Amino acid sequence: MPWTPLAERFSALPLILAGPILRRTEPHAVTVWLALKESRMVTLRIYTQDIAGTLIEQFSGTRHTVRLGDHLHLVAVTARASTHEEQLAWGGLYYYDLFFQQSSSEVHAPGTVANLGTPGVLNIDPSVADHLERLVYPGHPLPSFVLPAQDLNELRILHGSCRKPHGVGRDMLPVIDTMLAETAHSAASRPQQLFLTGDQIYADDVAAPLLAALTDAGTFLLAGNREETLPLVEEPARLLPPRERTGAVRNMAMLTTGRPESHLLSLAEFYAMYLFA
């Protein structure tokens, strides 16, 4: 399969490049993180569902994305309860949706603001009937989450360290997805929180093919056609190709890793690695 640089296929990508990820869930506040290809004003709405299946908004919050590069915009938007009555219950099952506007002054008719289910936000394939299909478990109207249980005997926590795409063994994220799918309707059984207590990525032990993709994607996302110049070597990262970085890593960067040959070096490569992970 021929390699196509990201710049040549970027227009075919949806608005959301990575996420949404629930970063923090508490009774009084919920924070969701995501990376977008364009600047947006993002609103997070939290819902409960009544016995008839109707979604009822609990509270919401809005935040504008932060520009990290020409084609990379991040946001961690928090929805907060304004009263004690609005707060969520420990161990309760809740839903969320995200809404996207070009600016805070943009005026829309009710129900016309783009959200997670709008074509082009999560998926741009016109043949897809349900654009939430990959994000929502069957029987649920929106992405869902469960607050941790107060009783330690009912607490369901998952733990991991760093993600290494070329590591041996099973990829555990699909395993977690299966666990959630099997317990999605049971607030008492499904995983409630995931703790990643390492650095989340490996910056030194990087597979050579992945590094090539990271250099390409990161350069475009960060600065379009402009290249980031590495300090000391005074040249772009692409001139230090995979498997040929040992000298720069050990003698210039003074890093003590045991796997220096394909170490991440540029800020753009670090950006891309976190997005790819």
ZIHULIN-V908569 format. One record per helix or strand of 3 or more residues. SS is the DSSP state (a for helix, b for strand). FROM is the first residue (numbers start at 0). LEN is the number of residues. Records with the same first field share a line. If there is no record, write none. Layout:
SS->FROM-LEN ; FROM-LEN
//
This chain:
a->5-7 ; 83-3 ; 151-3 ; 171-12 ; 207-16 ; 236-3 ; 245-7 ; 266-10
b->15-10 ; 28-8 ; 40-9 ; 54-10 ; 65-4 ; 71-9 ; 92-9 ; 142-4 ; 156-4 ; 192-4
//
